[in-house]
Amino acid sequence: MPEDRRESAEDLLKLLRAVTDTHRSADVYDPVVAGDTALRAALKRLDVPVPELDPDPVLPL
């Protein structure tokens, strides 16, 4: 059972990396990251609690 979960997690990471690579090659990735950054800044200025970004993300931004 743990081996199946590990394989599933690895498959998910491969898929996420492929999606990220596709977005980057289509020039979609950077605008999405910029939009997220702008949204986070706006929410912070409105004193809305915003979770900190993961310092060690699975997929680097």
N, C-alpha and C positions, 0 to 999 in steps of 0.2 A: 504494500500500500504506500509507504513513504517514497519508494522509488517511482511509483506512478505519479505522485504529486510533484516530485522533483522534475520528472520529464515534462509534465504539464506546465510547470513554471518556466522551464527552459524554452518550451515551445511558445509560450506567451511572450517571453522576452524577445525571441527571434521575430515574432510578428510585430511587436512594438518597434523594434529597430527598423524593420522593413518599412513600416508606415512612416516613421520619422525620416528615413532616407528618401522615401517617395515625396514627402512634403517638402523636404529641402530641395530636391531636384526640380520640383514644380514651383519653386519660389513661394511656397505657402507657409513654410515653417517660420521664417523670420517675422512676417506680419502677425502671426498668431502669438508668438512670444512677445512681440512689442505690444499687442493688444492686452495681453495678460498683465504685462508690467504696468501699463497705463491704468488698467482697472484696479490693480492692487494699490497703486499710488492714490487714485481717487478715493477708494474706500478708506484708506488710512487717514486721508485729510478730512473725511466725514466722521472720523472716530468710530468706524465700523471695525470690529475685531477681524484681523486677517491673519491666518496662520503663517508662520515663517516658512520660507522655502526649505526643502530638504537639502542640507549641505552636501549630501552624497546621493544624488538621485540615480535611479537605475538608468535613465536616459539623460545624459548631460544636455543642458540648455545652452 
